[in-house]
Amino acid sequence: MNAAGSGPARPEREREDAAYEDAAHEDSAREELAWLLPPVPAERDVPSAPYLHHKDRLMQHIDDDQNRTPAPARKVLRRLPRPALLMPAAALALAGALAITLTSGGDSGDGARPRETATVLLDRIAGTAAKSDVKPVRQDQFVYVKSLTAGAEMKEDGSSKLEPRHEREVWMSQQVKRITKTGETKENGEWGRMAELGGSPAGVHRPTYQWLASLPTDPDALLKELYRMTEPDEGQEKAQAVFSRIGSFLGETVMPPENAAALYKAAAKIPGVTRKEDAVDAAGRHGVGIARVDKGWGVATEWVFDRDGLTLLGERSYRTTDLGAGKKGDVMEKTAYLKRGIVDHYRQRPGSVSPAAG
């Protein structure tokens, strides 16, 4: 009688050991292959059906290649560094296809990157505004802005006629106290006087540098304050009135960088604000747009920004629906900001040392 573990039982034990090592070899190979597959991003759902289909095909190719390859002599399997792992050509090609499926989430299409949202764009614009070099403005100085502008003449039947664009220059007083004369303008070669009957202090309708600097720089607190101080016109959405109010603050004014950045971030929180891939100002300059549609009025207000520098180029408003004789797409108003600066006197232009001749 043979002792335990000797005699005829030995070949059977060797066959079991061989089978065990082959299985271990195969499992280890599968583990190595798994290292090659990119991890599934946490924020993406991978469709189970395409994933399992490609996985099954990959494993089948590996099994087929192993069946066609003579079994090597048994030896201790050493784990190679992942970059040095070799795979059969067919399995490698399929692994690449599987990796594409995993990283794309199984979506079909041309694989184009998603377009930047209005929120992301406004955040980038705010970042640029925060880095701008703006010097404080004294109360005895004036904000000068030169622009091209055109407005539409409204008719009773709902139609409108856009007037030819013209050059506009404005000098805005920066006095915080109540004053009667608030500024001067020059349009179509004619001088004009901006005045308020009974006088006007700095505020929402006369935003001076110091008044704008007093606004909250936290976007949420600022937006709450803007909603409080803004009254919509008849039939106008409250959100649209706030959006337009921000636009008026960004137009013919100068303010501290942190306040400009806060206004853009507050605008990003207004419902209905969208991004436009191509927008054009009154000077014909193309850029990227931030827009909002007032459904009550059927009119869109759009800000135009330089695509590279992200500076404000201008703005425009246009119809989004037909109204009477008015047609969708009719431009109601458009502006292009050409020059901005600080001067010490009315009718003085940036760079000059004395008031300009009339």
C-alpha beads as a LAMMPS data file, in Angstrom:
LAMMPS data file: protein, C-alpha beads

358 atoms
357 bonds

1 atom types
1 bond types

-500.0 500.0 xlo xhi
-500.0 500.0 ylo yhi
-500.0 500.0 zlo zhi

Masses

1 110.0

Atoms # bond

1 1 1 0.000 0.000 0.000
2 1 1 1.433 3.333 -1.003
3 1 1 1.952 6.111 1.525
4 1 1 -0.284 9.113 1.340
5 1 1 0.836 11.603 -1.322
6 1 1 2.963 9.023 -3.263
7 1 1 2.509 6.481 -6.019
8 1 1 -0.279 6.753 -8.607
9 1 1 -1.825 9.794 -6.971
10 1 1 1.146 11.991 -7.985
11 1 1 0.283 12.495 -11.692
12 1 1 -3.281 13.509 -10.724
13 1 1 -1.932 16.026 -8.241
14 1 1 0.395 17.462 -10.885
15 1 1 -2.509 17.837 -13.325
16 1 1 -4.490 19.719 -10.682
17 1 1 -1.493 21.935 -9.932
18 1 1 -1.064 22.671 -13.636
19 1 1 -4.725 23.515 -14.046
20 1 1 -4.542 25.790 -11.008
21 1 1 -1.472 27.604 -12.325
22 1 1 -3.041 28.001 -15.791
23 1 1 -6.137 29.523 -14.216
24 1 1 -3.975 31.804 -12.109
25 1 1 -2.021 32.783 -15.228
26 1 1 -5.244 33.626 -17.062
27 1 1 -6.660 35.582 -14.100
28 1 1 -3.427 37.524 -13.761
29 1 1 -3.452 38.330 -17.468
30 1 1 -7.005 39.602 -17.146
31 1 1 -5.937 41.764 -14.198
32 1 1 -3.101 43.184 -16.251
33 1 1 -5.475 43.974 -19.101
34 1 1 -7.815 45.671 -16.688
35 1 1 -5.018 48.092 -15.791
36 1 1 -4.997 49.250 -19.415
37 1 1 -8.643 50.203 -19.374
38 1 1 -9.249 53.807 -18.259
39 1 1 -11.367 54.234 -15.131
40 1 1 -14.957 55.207 -15.737
41 1 1 -15.375 58.889 -14.788
42 1 1 -17.526 59.264 -11.689
43 1 1 -19.725 61.893 -13.236
44 1 1 -20.639 59.794 -16.282
45 1 1 -22.972 56.886 -16.563
46 1 1 -21.623 54.109 -18.813
47 1 1 -24.397 52.276 -20.637
48 1 1 -24.291 48.680 -19.408
49 1 1 -25.230 47.006 -22.677
50 1 1 -22.440 48.502 -24.890
51 1 1 -19.900 48.050 -22.085
52 1 1 -20.670 44.362 -21.509
53 1 1 -20.801 43.685 -25.237
54 1 1 -17.292 45.090 -25.797
55 1 1 -15.977 43.428 -22.655
56 1 1 -17.257 40.009 -23.775
57 1 1 -15.681 40.483 -27.196
58 1 1 -12.378 41.473 -25.609
59 1 1 -12.317 38.415 -23.344
60 1 1 -13.260 36.135 -26.229
61 1 1 -10.348 37.451 -28.316
62 1 1 -7.977 36.848 -25.423
63 1 1 -9.272 33.281 -24.966
64 1 1 -8.997 32.568 -28.711
65 1 1 -5.413 33.841 -28.832
66 1 1 -4.427 31.789 -25.798
67 1 1 -5.992 28.629 -27.290
68 1 1 -3.996 29.145 -30.468
69 1 1 -0.744 29.668 -28.561
70 1 1 1.149 26.572 -27.260
71 1 1 1.146 26.455 -23.474
72 1 1 4.570 27.540 -22.138
73 1 1 6.500 25.640 -19.554
74 1 1 5.203 26.163 -16.080
75 1 1 7.038 28.869 -14.154
76 1 1 6.388 31.529 -11.578
77 1 1 4.385 34.374 -13.167
78 1 1 6.086 37.722 -12.616
79 1 1 4.023 40.911 -12.735
80 1 1 5.436 43.241 -15.351
81 1 1 5.115 47.016 -15.146
82 1 1 1.872 48.064 -16.862
83 1 1 3.546 49.956 -19.736
84 1 1 5.514 46.807 -20.657
85 1 1 2.502 44.463 -20.841
86 1 1 2.131 42.858 -24.242
87 1 1 -1.209 41.871 -25.770
88 1 1 -2.207 40.062 -28.933
89 1 1 -2.841 42.533 -31.733
90 1 1 -6.529 41.747 -32.088
91 1 1 -7.166 42.146 -28.362
92 1 1 -5.170 45.385 -28.268
93 1 1 -7.251 46.915 -31.052
94 1 1 -10.455 45.913 -29.333
95 1 1 -9.217 47.313 -26.018
96 1 1 -8.773 50.654 -27.764
97 1 1 -12.336 50.511 -29.012
98 1 1 -13.535 49.677 -25.525
99 1 1 -11.566 52.576 -24.057
100 1 1 -13.241 54.952 -26.516
101 1 1 -16.644 53.639 -25.502
102 1 1 -15.853 54.140 -21.819
103 1 1 -14.480 57.658 -22.133
104 1 1 -17.271 58.816 -24.432
105 1 1 -20.003 57.385 -22.259
106 1 1 -21.376 55.514 -25.237
107 1 1 -22.688 58.719 -26.818
108 1 1 -22.987 58.851 -30.554
109 1 1 -22.187 61.860 -32.700
110 1 1 -19.104 63.695 -33.820
111 1 1 -17.623 63.963 -30.328
112 1 1 -17.554 67.788 -30.371
113 1 1 -16.937 69.483 -27.044
114 1 1 -20.038 70.933 -25.393
115 1 1 -20.454 74.635 -25.952
116 1 1 -19.570 76.961 -23.079
117 1 1 -22.583 78.017 -21.030
118 1 1 -23.567 81.602 -20.194
119 1 1 -22.617 81.008 -16.550
120 1 1 -19.099 79.850 -17.432
121 1 1 -18.619 82.686 -19.927
122 1 1 -19.809 85.333 -17.449
123 1 1 -17.484 83.881 -14.828
124 1 1 -14.550 84.283 -17.247
125 1 1 -15.674 87.836 -18.090
126 1 1 -15.871 88.611 -14.369
127 1 1 -12.333 87.314 -13.922
128 1 1 -11.099 89.615 -16.677
129 1 1 -12.982 92.597 -15.234
130 1 1 -11.506 91.949 -11.784
131 1 1 -7.988 92.297 -13.242
132 1 1 -8.662 95.562 -15.101
133 1 1 -6.610 98.624 -14.215
134 1 1 -9.142 101.273 -13.127
135 1 1 -8.063 104.298 -11.137
136 1 1 -10.446 105.869 -8.602
137 1 1 -12.530 108.760 -9.931
138 1 1 -12.885 111.948 -7.933
139 1 1 -16.209 113.694 -7.481
140 1 1 -14.955 116.779 -9.337
141 1 1 -14.153 114.696 -12.436
142 1 1 -16.271 113.421 -15.333
143 1 1 -16.659 110.048 -17.022
144 1 1 -16.267 110.350 -20.802
145 1 1 -17.658 107.716 -23.181
146 1 1 -17.662 107.801 -26.973
147 1 1 -19.953 105.421 -28.849
148 1 1 -21.814 104.656 -32.041
149 1 1 -25.540 104.227 -31.530
150 1 1 -28.820 103.916 -33.364
151 1 1 -32.393 103.707 -32.122
152 1 1 -35.658 102.708 -33.722
153 1 1 -38.652 105.006 -34.172
154 1 1 -41.753 103.205 -32.971
155 1 1 -45.066 103.468 -34.820
156 1 1 -48.607 102.842 -33.617
157 1 1 -49.060 99.736 -35.774
158 1 1 -46.149 98.032 -33.997
159 1 1 -43.650 98.562 -36.770
160 1 1 -40.364 100.356 -36.229
161 1 1 -37.727 102.072 -38.309
162 1 1 -34.101 101.969 -37.228
163 1 1 -32.512 105.376 -37.621
164 1 1 -29.002 105.689 -39.093
165 1 1 -26.264 105.161 -36.561
166 1 1 -24.466 108.233 -35.306
167 1 1 -21.602 109.161 -33.003
168 1 1 -22.393 109.989 -29.401
169 1 1 -20.149 111.550 -26.763
170 1 1 -21.199 111.934 -23.147
171 1 1 -19.664 113.605 -20.096
172 1 1 -21.212 112.367 -16.826
173 1 1 -20.761 114.301 -13.582
174 1 1 -19.433 112.229 -10.693
175 1 1 -20.848 114.408 -7.942
176 1 1 -22.617 112.302 -5.315
177 1 1 -24.741 115.162 -3.977
178 1 1 -28.014 116.250 -5.572
179 1 1 -27.278 118.338 -8.669
180 1 1 -29.400 119.765 -11.473
181 1 1 -26.935 119.468 -14.360
182 1 1 -25.803 115.863 -14.500
183 1 1 -23.893 115.827 -17.780
184 1 1 -23.435 116.964 -21.363
185 1 1 -23.741 115.166 -24.696
186 1 1 -22.764 115.701 -28.281
187 1 1 -24.786 113.804 -30.895
188 1 1 -25.031 114.447 -34.624
189 1 1 -22.759 117.440 -34.126
190 1 1 -25.107 119.079 -31.611
191 1 1 -24.408 119.737 -27.945
192 1 1 -26.953 118.837 -25.310
193 1 1 -27.367 119.392 -21.595
194 1 1 -28.355 116.561 -19.282
195 1 1 -30.403 117.905 -16.402
196 1 1 -32.862 116.756 -13.754
197 1 1 -35.692 119.007 -12.637
198 1 1 -35.251 119.518 -8.906
199 1 1 -31.846 117.906 -9.013
200 1 1 -30.703 114.281 -8.839
201 1 1 -28.401 112.581 -6.311
202 1 1 -26.112 109.703 -7.281
203 1 1 -28.040 106.445 -7.395
204 1 1 -29.630 103.813 -9.560
205 1 1 -30.591 106.376 -12.237
206 1 1 -27.295 108.281 -11.991
207 1 1 -24.618 105.695 -11.167
208 1 1 -21.405 107.512 -10.300
209 1 1 -18.082 105.847 -9.515
210 1 1 -18.476 106.268 -5.770
211 1 1 -22.090 105.084 -5.758
212 1 1 -21.209 101.963 -7.764
213 1 1 -18.294 101.338 -5.378
214 1 1 -20.795 101.271 -2.493
215 1 1 -22.714 98.288 -3.935
216 1 1 -22.151 94.789 -2.489
217 1 1 -19.389 92.780 -4.129
218 1 1 -20.942 89.454 -3.111
219 1 1 -22.976 88.367 -6.180
220 1 1 -25.915 87.002 -4.169
221 1 1 -26.189 90.092 -1.978
222 1 1 -25.777 92.334 -5.030
223 1 1 -28.497 90.549 -6.974
224 1 1 -30.875 90.856 -4.029
225 1 1 -30.156 94.587 -3.871
226 1 1 -30.667 94.971 -7.619
227 1 1 -34.078 93.289 -7.403
228 1 1 -35.005 95.608 -4.551
229 1 1 -34.042 98.835 -6.338
230 1 1 -35.374 97.961 -9.812
231 1 1 -38.969 98.561 -10.902
232 1 1 -39.996 96.957 -14.211
233 1 1 -41.951 98.891 -16.803
234 1 1 -45.503 97.875 -17.589
235 1 1 -45.596 94.353 -19.017
236 1 1 -41.854 93.845 -18.492
237 1 1 -40.490 90.880 -16.547
238 1 1 -38.775 91.755 -13.289
239 1 1 -35.762 89.613 -14.207
240 1 1 -35.458 91.419 -17.540
241 1 1 -35.592 94.808 -15.826
242 1 1 -32.726 93.731 -13.537
243 1 1 -30.725 92.395 -16.491
244 1 1 -31.191 95.695 -18.331
245 1 1 -30.295 97.628 -15.190
246 1 1 -26.961 95.800 -14.987
247 1 1 -26.394 96.662 -18.645
248 1 1 -26.968 100.347 -17.904
249 1 1 -24.419 100.181 -15.075
250 1 1 -21.853 98.643 -17.425
251 1 1 -22.419 101.171 -20.221
252 1 1 -21.577 104.839 -19.825
253 1 1 -19.824 104.478 -16.463
254 1 1 -16.525 103.655 -14.782
255 1 1 -16.383 101.563 -11.589
256 1 1 -13.925 99.632 -9.406
257 1 1 -12.857 96.261 -10.873
258 1 1 -14.384 94.249 -8.018
259 1 1 -17.792 95.859 -8.568
260 1 1 -17.728 95.165 -12.302
261 1 1 -16.836 91.528 -11.597
262 1 1 -19.705 91.248 -9.097
263 1 1 -22.198 92.621 -11.636
264 1 1 -21.230 89.976 -14.196
265 1 1 -21.474 87.215 -11.609
266 1 1 -24.863 88.525 -10.486
267 1 1 -26.058 88.549 -14.108
268 1 1 -25.134 84.860 -14.372
269 1 1 -27.655 84.106 -11.617
270 1 1 -30.615 85.716 -13.422
271 1 1 -32.966 83.068 -14.886
272 1 1 -33.104 82.906 -18.678
273 1 1 -29.649 84.339 -19.407
274 1 1 -28.074 82.574 -22.399
275 1 1 -24.880 82.603 -24.448
276 1 1 -24.791 83.467 -28.162
277 1 1 -21.971 82.196 -30.321
278 1 1 -21.975 85.249 -32.600
279 1 1 -23.125 88.765 -31.739
280 1 1 -22.521 92.058 -33.556
281 1 1 -22.352 95.593 -32.158
282 1 1 -23.281 98.868 -33.883
283 1 1 -19.756 99.210 -35.298
284 1 1 -20.039 95.814 -37.015
285 1 1 -17.611 94.129 -34.633
286 1 1 -18.297 90.439 -34.068
287 1 1 -17.986 88.854 -30.666
288 1 1 -19.680 86.492 -28.258
289 1 1 -23.003 87.478 -26.738
290 1 1 -24.851 87.280 -23.426
291 1 1 -28.586 87.673 -23.948
292 1 1 -31.941 87.454 -22.240
293 1 1 -35.424 87.442 -23.785
294 1 1 -38.324 89.269 -22.166
295 1 1 -41.298 87.042 -22.984
296 1 1 -43.743 89.749 -21.966
297 1 1 -42.364 92.291 -24.396
298 1 1 -41.038 89.820 -26.959
299 1 1 -37.705 91.645 -27.023
300 1 1 -34.167 90.346 -26.397
301 1 1 -31.387 92.385 -24.810
302 1 1 -27.888 91.309 -25.801
303 1 1 -24.430 92.305 -24.585
304 1 1 -21.531 91.889 -27.035
305 1 1 -18.041 90.984 -25.788
306 1 1 -14.701 90.737 -27.536
307 1 1 -14.071 87.036 -28.079
308 1 1 -10.421 87.168 -27.001
309 1 1 -10.143 90.038 -24.520
310 1 1 -13.668 89.574 -23.091
311 1 1 -14.176 93.349 -22.872
312 1 1 -17.632 94.843 -23.436
313 1 1 -17.944 95.978 -27.065
314 1 1 -21.571 97.093 -27.070
315 1 1 -25.161 95.958 -26.832
316 1 1 -28.339 95.714 -28.839
317 1 1 -32.013 94.827 -28.492
318 1 1 -34.268 93.181 -31.060
319 1 1 -37.699 91.607 -31.427
320 1 1 -38.100 87.896 -30.804
321 1 1 -41.724 87.671 -32.002
322 1 1 -43.992 89.342 -34.530
323 1 1 -46.139 92.112 -33.057
324 1 1 -48.580 93.877 -35.324
325 1 1 -46.546 95.236 -38.203
326 1 1 -43.357 94.617 -36.236
327 1 1 -41.372 91.591 -37.338
328 1 1 -39.190 89.124 -35.479
329 1 1 -35.555 90.178 -35.739
330 1 1 -36.243 93.917 -36.041
331 1 1 -33.453 95.772 -34.234
332 1 1 -34.782 98.228 -31.672
333 1 1 -31.485 99.705 -30.544
334 1 1 -27.756 99.059 -30.929
335 1 1 -24.611 100.594 -29.465
336 1 1 -20.862 100.184 -29.811
337 1 1 -18.552 101.593 -27.127
338 1 1 -15.467 103.088 -28.766
339 1 1 -13.618 105.031 -26.071
340 1 1 -13.846 105.529 -22.318
341 1 1 -11.901 107.745 -19.936
342 1 1 -11.786 110.254 -17.096
343 1 1 -11.491 114.011 -17.660
344 1 1 -11.460 117.102 -15.462
345 1 1 -13.859 119.323 -17.435
346 1 1 -16.963 119.164 -19.573
347 1 1 -16.173 118.867 -23.310
348 1 1 -12.641 117.687 -22.560
349 1 1 -11.614 114.456 -24.236
350 1 1 -9.123 111.933 -22.846
351 1 1 -5.599 112.933 -23.832
352 1 1 -6.392 116.616 -24.278
353 1 1 -5.390 119.301 -21.776
354 1 1 -8.268 121.721 -22.272
355 1 1 -11.989 121.555 -23.063
356 1 1 -12.689 120.683 -26.689
357 1 1 -13.919 123.402 -28.964
358 1 1 -17.583 123.230 -29.723

Bonds

1 1 1 2
2 1 2 3
3 1 3 4
4 1 4 5
5 1 5 6
6 1 6 7
7 1 7 8
8 1 8 9
9 1 9 10
10 1 10 11
11 1 11 12
12 1 12 13
13 1 13 14
14 1 14 15
15 1 15 16
16 1 16 17
17 1 17 18
18 1 18 19
19 1 19 20
20 1 20 21
21 1 21 22
22 1 22 23
23 1 23 24
24 1 24 25
25 1 25 26
26 1 26 27
27 1 27 28
28 1 28 29
29 1 29 30
30 1 30 31
31 1 31 32
32 1 32 33
33 1 33 34
34 1 34 35
35 1 35 36
36 1 36 37
37 1 37 38
38 1 38 39
39 1 39 40
40 1 40 41
41 1 41 42
42 1 42 43
43 1 43 44
44 1 44 45
45 1 45 46
46 1 46 47
47 1 47 48
48 1 48 49
49 1 49 50
50 1 50 51
51 1 51 52
52 1 52 53
53 1 53 54
54 1 54 55
55 1 55 56
56 1 56 57
57 1 57 58
58 1 58 59
59 1 59 60
60 1 60 61
61 1 61 62
62 1 62 63
63 1 63 64
64 1 64 65
65 1 65 66
66 1 66 67
67 1 67 68
68 1 68 69
69 1 69 70
70 1 70 71
71 1 71 72
72 1 72 73
73 1 73 74
74 1 74 75
75 1 75 76
76 1 76 77
77 1 77 78
78 1 78 79
79 1 79 80
80 1 80 81
81 1 81 82
82 1 82 83
83 1 83 84
84 1 84 85
85 1 85 86
86 1 86 87
87 1 87 88
88 1 88 89
89 1 89 90
90 1 90 91
91 1 91 92
92 1 92 93
93 1 93 94
94 1 94 95
95 1 95 96
96 1 96 97
97 1 97 98
98 1 98 99
99 1 99 100
100 1 100 101
101 1 101 102
102 1 102 103
103 1 103 104
104 1 104 105
105 1 105 106
106 1 106 107
107 1 107 108
108 1 108 109
109 1 109 110
110 1 110 111
111 1 111 112
112 1 112 113
113 1 113 114
114 1 114 115
115 1 115 116
116 1 116 117
117 1 117 118
118 1 118 119
119 1 119 120
120 1 120 121
121 1 121 122
122 1 122 123
123 1 123 124
124 1 124 125
125 1 125 126
126 1 126 127
127 1 127 128
128 1 128 129
129 1 129 130
130 1 130 131
131 1 131 132
132 1 132 133
133 1 133 134
134 1 134 135
135 1 135 136
136 1 136 137
137 1 137 138
138 1 138 139
139 1 139 140
140 1 140 141
141 1 141 142
142 1 142 143
143 1 143 144
144 1 144 145
145 1 145 146
146 1 146 147
147 1 147 148
148 1 148 149
149 1 149 150
150 1 150 151
151 1 151 152
152 1 152 153
153 1 153 154
154 1 154 155
155 1 155 156
156 1 156 157
157 1 157 158
158 1 158 159
159 1 159 160
160 1 160 161
161 1 161 162
162 1 162 163
163 1 163 164
164 1 164 165
165 1 165 166
166 1 166 167
167 1 167 168
168 1 168 169
169 1 169 170
170 1 170 171
171 1 171 172
172 1 172 173
173 1 173 174
174 1 174 175
175 1 175 176
176 1 176 177
177 1 177 178
178 1 178 179
179 1 179 180
180 1 180 181
181 1 181 182
182 1 182 183
183 1 183 184
184 1 184 185
185 1 185 186
186 1 186 187
187 1 187 188
188 1 188 189
189 1 189 190
190 1 190 191
191 1 191 192
192 1 192 193
193 1 193 194
194 1 194 195
195 1 195 196
196 1 196 197
197 1 197 198
198 1 198 199
199 1 199 200
200 1 200 201
201 1 201 202
202 1 202 203
203 1 203 204
204 1 204 205
205 1 205 206
206 1 206 207
207 1 207 208
208 1 208 209
209 1 209 210
210 1 210 211
211 1 211 212
212 1 212 213
213 1 213 214
214 1 214 215
215 1 215 216
216 1 216 217
217 1 217 218
218 1 218 219
219 1 219 220
220 1 220 221
221 1 221 222
222 1 222 223
223 1 223 224
224 1 224 225
225 1 225 226
226 1 226 227
227 1 227 228
228 1 228 229
229 1 229 230
230 1 230 231
231 1 231 232
232 1 232 233
233 1 233 234
234 1 234 235
235 1 235 236
236 1 236 237
237 1 237 238
238 1 238 239
239 1 239 240
240 1 240 241
241 1 241 242
242 1 242 243
243 1 243 244
244 1 244 245
245 1 245 246
246 1 246 247
247 1 247 248
248 1 248 249
249 1 249 250
250 1 250 251
251 1 251 252
252 1 252 253
253 1 253 254
254 1 254 255
255 1 255 256
256 1 256 257
257 1 257 258
258 1 258 259
259 1 259 260
260 1 260 261
261 1 261 262
262 1 262 263
263 1 263 264
264 1 264 265
265 1 265 266
266 1 266 267
267 1 267 268
268 1 268 269
269 1 269 270
270 1 270 271
271 1 271 272
272 1 272 273
273 1 273 274
274 1 274 275
275 1 275 276
276 1 276 277
277 1 277 278
278 1 278 279
279 1 279 280
280 1 280 281
281 1 281 282
282 1 282 283
283 1 283 284
284 1 284 285
285 1 285 286
286 1 286 287
287 1 287 288
288 1 288 289
289 1 289 290
290 1 290 291
291 1 291 292
292 1 292 293
293 1 293 294
294 1 294 295
295 1 295 296
296 1 296 297
297 1 297 298
298 1 298 299
299 1 299 300
300 1 300 301
301 1 301 302
302 1 302 303
303 1 303 304
304 1 304 305
305 1 305 306
306 1 306 307
307 1 307 308
308 1 308 309
309 1 309 310
310 1 310 311
311 1 311 312
312 1 312 313
313 1 313 314
314 1 314 315
315 1 315 316
316 1 316 317
317 1 317 318
318 1 318 319
319 1 319 320
320 1 320 321
321 1 321 322
322 1 322 323
323 1 323 324
324 1 324 325
325 1 325 326
326 1 326 327
327 1 327 328
328 1 328 329
329 1 329 330
330 1 330 331
331 1 331 332
332 1 332 333
333 1 333 334
334 1 334 335
335 1 335 336
336 1 336 337
337 1 337 338
338 1 338 339
339 1 339 340
340 1 340 341
341 1 341 342
342 1 342 343
343 1 343 344
344 1 344 345
345 1 345 346
346 1 346 347
347 1 347 348
348 1 348 349
349 1 349 350
350 1 350 351
351 1 351 352
352 1 352 353
353 1 353 354
354 1 354 355
355 1 355 356
356 1 356 357
357 1 357 358
